[in-house]
Amino acid sequence: MKRIGIDIFAGAGGLSLGAEMAGITISHAIEINRSAVRTYERNHPDTKVICSDIRDLDPTDLKPKDKGVFIIMGGPPCQGFSLSNTRTRTMKNPNNSLFEEFLRFVQEIQPDWFLFENVYGFTNMSNGAVRRLVEICFRSLGYEVADEVLWASDYGVPQRRNRYFMVGNRLGIKFQFPQKHKKPISVWEAISDLPIVGNGEQSFEGKYLCSLAEATAYQRLMRHDSEIPTQNLVSLNNELVIKRYKHIPQGGNWRDIPDELMVNYADKERCHSGIYKRLKADEPSVVISNYRKSMLIHPFQDRGLSVREAARIQSFPDDFYFEGPISHIQQQIGNAVPPLLAKAVIQQILKLTEDHEQGQKN
C-alpha cells in the first residue's frame, strides 16, 4: 500500500530520505533555498519540488485527487528558535511565525499523521508557551499528539545531536516514540574508511581505505550503492588556523590554543566552547551544525571535516550528492535532520498504523 508524504521546509531532504528509507513515497517537497532545492531534486527525482516561500502556496494544490495524504512533515527554519540566537527568540521574529504555516498545511490537507521537528530551543521558547500553543492547535484539529526530544546518537547516528519532535495522528493512536539503540556509533566507526585529504583539498572522487568486507557495519550501511566516496571537499584554512589545530587534542577546543596564537580575539575567554573542537575518535561526534564556521577538526588530521565526512556523521549515505558552492553544502548538511533518526521515528509511525489497521480488521 502506497503511503504519500509531503515534506515542507524540506532543506536538502534529510527528513524525506529517512521517510523513504522507512517506506513513504514523497509526492511533494517545499523549500525556498535554491541550492537546497537542487540537492533535493538530484537525490529525490520522483518528487515534485516547489522552490517558493511557503506563505505564497495553496496547500490544496498539493493534495492528490485520488487518495489522501498519509503524513505531512517538516521543521520551520531554526533561526527564530535556536538557543544560539537568544535575542531573537521572541514572537516578534518573523521566522517564528513560520510554524503557523505548518499548522495551515495540516488543517487544509488533513493528513493521517504529521511530524513536526525543530531545535531543542523550541521546547522552552516563551517559557514553553509556544510548545503548548502548537499542541493545543493540533488537538483542536482533531489530532492525538505526543512530543519528545530525541538524541540522534540513540538511533544509530554517530552524533550527539538532539532534536524536538511533535508527532500527531487523527486515527486515535497513542503514539510512543521508538526504542533507543543499545550502543552508540563512534566517529571513527563512521569515517575511518574515507580518504585522507589535505587542508583545502577538493577531491570530487576518491577511494575507500578498506574493502566492503573490512568496513564497519555503519560504513557498509553508508556505502549503500556507492563504489567510490565522492565530494571529499575540505575548506581551505589559513596557516594560522592550521597552527592552532596542532595544539588541540581529541576532545579539546580553543582553550588548548596558546594565547600568542589567539591575539586577534579581543577576549579569548568569550569564545564559544564549540569552536576549534577536535572530534574524539572513539565517541559520537558533537553537533554537526555549520562545521566550517565552528572549525570542527578531524580526530587525527590537522584540518576541518570534509563534506563526505560530515555527511557520514549526519547519516547521509555516500550516494547522496550535494549541490551548490561548498559553503552552501556545509550549511545544508548542518541544517538537516539526520536521515537515520527520521527513519526510526517514521518506521514507528508506520508500525503503529499497521497495528491499528490490523486491529480494525479483526
C-alpha positions in Angstrom: 0.0 0.0 0.0 1.5 3.3 -1.1 1.6 5.9 1.6 2.0 9.5 0.5 4.1 12.1 2.3 4.7 15.8 1.9 7.8 17.5 3.2 7.6 21.2 3.9 10.7 23.3 4.8 12.5 20.3 3.2 16.1 21.6 3.0 18.4 19.1 1.3 16.0 16.3 2.1 17.3 14.5 5.3 13.8 14.0 6.7 12.5 12.9 3.3 15.3 10.4 2.9 14.6 8.9 6.3 10.9 8.7 5.3 11.7 7.0 2.0 14.0 4.5 3.8 11.0 3.7 6.0 8.7 3.2 3.1 7.0 6.5 2.5 6.6 7.9 -1.0 7.2 11.7 -1.0 4.9 13.3 -3.6 5.9 17.0 -2.9 8.6 19.0 -1.1 8.7 22.7 -0.5 11.9 24.6 0.0 12.9 28.3 -0.6 16.7 27.9 -0.8 17.7 27.3 -4.4 20.9 25.3 -3.6 19.0 23.0 -1.3 16.3 22.6 -3.9 18.9 21.5 -6.4 20.3 19.0 -3.9 16.8 17.7 -3.2 15.9 17.3 -6.9 19.1 15.4 -7.6 18.5 12.9 -4.8 14.7 12.6 -5.0 14.0 12.6 -8.8 10.4 11.3 -8.4 9.3 14.1 -6.0 7.8 17.4 -7.2 9.9 20.1 -5.6 8.5 23.5 -5.2 11.0 26.4 -4.8 8.9 29.0 -3.1 8.0 30.9 0.0 5.5 28.6 1.7 3.3 31.6 2.6 2.6 32.0 -1.1 1.3 28.5 -1.6 -2.2 27.0 -1.5 -2.0 23.6 0.4 -4.9 22.1 -1.6 -2.8 22.3 -4.8 -0.6 19.5 -3.3 -3.4 17.2 -2.3 -3.7 14.1 -4.5 -7.1 13.9 -6.2 -7.4 10.1 -5.9 -6.3 9.5 -2.3 -5.4 11.1 1.0 -2.0 12.2 2.3 -0.6 9.9 5.0 1.9 12.3 6.5 3.0 16.0 6.4 6.4 16.5 7.9 8.9 19.3 8.3 10.6 21.8 10.5 10.3 25.6 10.1 13.7 27.3 9.9 15.7 27.3 13.1 16.8 30.9 13.2 13.9 32.1 15.4 14.0 29.1 17.8 17.7 28.3 18.2 19.3 28.8 21.6 22.3 30.3 19.8 20.1 33.3 18.8 18.6 34.1 22.2 17.9 37.7 21.4 15.6 36.8 18.5 13.7 34.0 20.3 10.5 36.1 20.7 7.2 36.0 18.9 8.3 39.3 17.1 10.8 37.3 14.9 9.1 36.6 11.5 10.8 33.2 11.4 8.9 32.2 14.4 5.6 32.7 12.6 6.5 30.1 10.0 5.4 27.3 12.3 1.9 28.7 11.7 2.3 27.7 8.0 2.8 24.1 9.1 -0.5 24.3 11.0 -2.2 25.7 7.9 -1.0 22.9 5.7 -2.2 20.3 8.2 -5.5 22.0 8.6 -6.1 22.2 4.8 -4.8 18.8 3.7 -5.8 16.8 6.8 -3.1 14.0 6.7 -3.5 10.9 8.8 -0.2 11.9 10.6 2.0 14.9 11.0 5.6 15.1 12.1 6.8 18.5 13.3 10.5 18.8 14.2 12.7 21.6 15.4 15.7 22.5 17.5 15.7 21.8 21.3 15.2 25.5 21.9 11.7 25.3 20.7 10.7 23.5 23.9 11.3 26.4 26.1 10.6 29.3 23.8 8.5 31.9 25.7 8.9 29.6 28.7 7.2 26.7 26.9 4.1 28.8 25.8 4.8 28.3 22.1 5.1 24.5 22.5 1.8 24.4 24.4 0.1 26.6 21.9 1.2 24.4 19.0 -0.1 21.3 20.8 -3.4 22.9 21.5 -3.8 24.0 17.9 -3.1 20.4 16.6 -5.5 19.0 19.2 -8.2 21.4 18.0 -7.8 20.0 14.5 -8.6 16.5 15.9 -5.1 15.1 16.3 -3.8 12.9 19.1 -0.4 14.5 20.0 2.9 13.3 21.6 6.2 15.1 21.7 9.7 14.4 22.9 13.3 15.5 22.5 15.3 12.7 20.8 19.1 12.2 20.7 20.4 11.1 17.2 23.1 9.0 18.9 20.3 6.8 20.4 19.2 5.8 16.9 22.3 4.8 15.0 23.6 8.3 14.1 27.3 8.9 15.2 26.5 12.3 16.6 25.2 13.7 19.9 22.5 15.9 18.4 19.1 16.5 19.9 16.0 17.4 18.0 12.5 18.1 19.2 9.7 16.0 17.6 6.0 16.5 17.9 4.0 13.7 16.3 0.3 13.5 15.8 -2.4 11.5 14.1 -6.2 11.6 13.7 -6.6 7.8 13.8 -6.9 7.7 17.6 -3.5 6.1 18.0 -1.5 6.7 21.2 2.0 7.4 19.8 5.0 6.0 21.6 8.5 7.1 20.4 10.8 4.3 19.1 13.1 2.5 21.5 16.7 3.5 21.6 19.6 1.6 20.2 21.9 0.0 22.8 25.3 1.0 21.5 26.3 4.4 20.1 28.3 4.7 16.9 31.7 6.4 17.2 33.2 9.0 14.8 35.9 6.5 13.8 33.4 3.7 13.2 31.7 6.1 10.8 34.5 7.8 8.8 37.8 5.7 9.1 37.3 4.2 5.6 37.1 7.6 3.9 40.0 9.1 2.0 42.9 11.0 3.7 42.6 14.6 2.3 44.5 17.8 2.9 43.6 21.2 4.0 41.7 22.9 1.2 41.7 19.8 -1.0 38.8 19.4 -3.5 38.7 15.8 -4.4 35.4 15.0 -6.0 36.2 11.3 -6.3 38.3 9.2 -4.0 38.9 5.6 -2.9 37.8 3.8 0.2 40.6 2.9 2.5 39.3 -0.6 3.1 37.2 -3.2 1.3 33.5 -3.6 2.0 34.2 -6.8 3.9 36.7 -4.9 6.2 34.4 -1.9 6.8 32.3 -1.5 9.9 28.6 -2.2 9.9 27.9 1.5 9.8 30.3 2.1 6.9 28.7 -0.7 4.9 25.3 0.9 5.5 26.5 4.3 4.4 28.3 3.0 1.3 24.9 1.8 0.0 25.2 1.7 -3.8 28.3 3.8 -3.9 31.6 2.3 -5.3 33.7 5.4 -4.5 33.4 8.2 -1.9 32.6 11.5 -3.7 32.7 15.1 -2.5 35.8 14.8 -0.3 35.9 18.6 -0.2 37.7 20.5 2.6 37.6 24.2 3.2 40.9 26.0 2.9 42.1 27.3 6.3 45.0 29.7 6.5 48.4 28.9 8.1 47.5 30.5 11.4 44.4 28.3 11.8 46.3 25.2 11.0 48.9 26.1 13.6 46.1 26.4 16.2 44.7 22.9 15.2 48.1 21.3 16.0 47.7 22.3 19.7 44.3 20.7 20.2 44.0 17.1 21.4 40.9 14.9 20.8 38.0 16.4 22.7 39.8 19.6 23.2 38.9 23.1 21.9 40.1 26.7 21.6 41.2 26.6 25.3 44.1 24.4 24.3 45.4 27.0 21.8 48.4 29.1 23.2 47.5 32.8 23.8 50.0 34.0 21.3 48.1 32.3 18.5 44.8 33.9 19.6 45.9 37.6 19.6 43.2 38.5 17.0 40.5 37.5 19.5 39.6 40.6 21.6 38.5 38.5 24.5 39.6 34.9 24.3 37.5 34.0 27.3 34.3 34.8 25.5 34.9 32.2 22.7 32.2 29.7 22.3 33.1 26.3 23.8 32.1 24.6 20.5 34.7 26.3 18.3 38.0 24.7 17.4 36.7 21.4 18.7 38.7 18.3 17.7 36.4 15.3 17.5 37.1 12.2 19.7 37.6 9.2 17.5 36.0 6.7 20.0 32.8 8.7 20.8 29.9 10.0 18.8 30.6 13.5 17.3 29.5 16.8 18.8 26.7 18.5 16.8 27.5 19.0 13.1 25.9 22.4 12.6 27.8 24.7 10.4 31.0 22.8 10.9 33.2 25.2 8.9 32.3 28.2 10.9 32.7 26.3 14.2 36.1 24.9 13.0 35.3 21.2 13.8 38.6 19.3 13.5 39.3 15.8 12.2 40.3 13.4 15.0 43.8 12.7 13.6 44.4 15.2 10.8 45.0 18.9 11.2 42.2 20.1 9.0 38.5 20.6 9.0 36.0 17.9 8.1 35.3 17.0 4.5 31.8 17.3 3.1 31.6 13.5 2.9 32.8 13.0 6.5 30.2 15.5 7.8 27.5 13.8 5.6 28.5 10.4 7.1 28.3 11.8 10.6 24.8 13.1 9.8 24.0 9.6 8.4 23.6 10.6 4.7 24.7 7.7 2.5 27.7 8.1 0.2 25.5 8.1 -3.0 23.7 11.2 -1.7 25.2 14.1 -3.7 25.0 17.8 -2.6 24.7 20.7 -5.0 25.9 24.3 -4.7 29.1 26.0 -3.5 30.9 24.3 -0.7 29.7 26.9 1.9 26.1 26.2 0.8 26.7 22.4 1.0 28.1 22.7 4.5 25.0 24.6 5.6 22.7 22.1 4.0 24.4 19.2 5.9 24.4 21.1 9.2 20.7 22.1 8.9 19.5 18.6 8.0 17.6 16.1 10.1 19.8 13.0 10.3 18.1 10.5 7.9 18.5 7.6 10.3 16.8 9.5 13.1 13.9 10.4 10.8 13.7 6.8 9.6 13.4 5.5 13.2 10.5 7.8 14.0 8.6 7.2 10.8 9.1 3.4 11.0 7.4 3.6 14.4 4.6 5.7 12.8 4.1 3.0 10.1 4.3 0.1 12.6 1.6 1.7 14.9 -0.6 2.5 11.8 -0.4 -1.1 10.6 -1.2 -2.5 14.0 -4.2 -0.1 14.2 -5.4 -1.2 10.7 -5.0 -4.8 11.6 -6.9 -4.3 14.8 -9.8 -2.7 12.9 -10.0 -5.8 10.6 -10.2 -8.2 13.4 
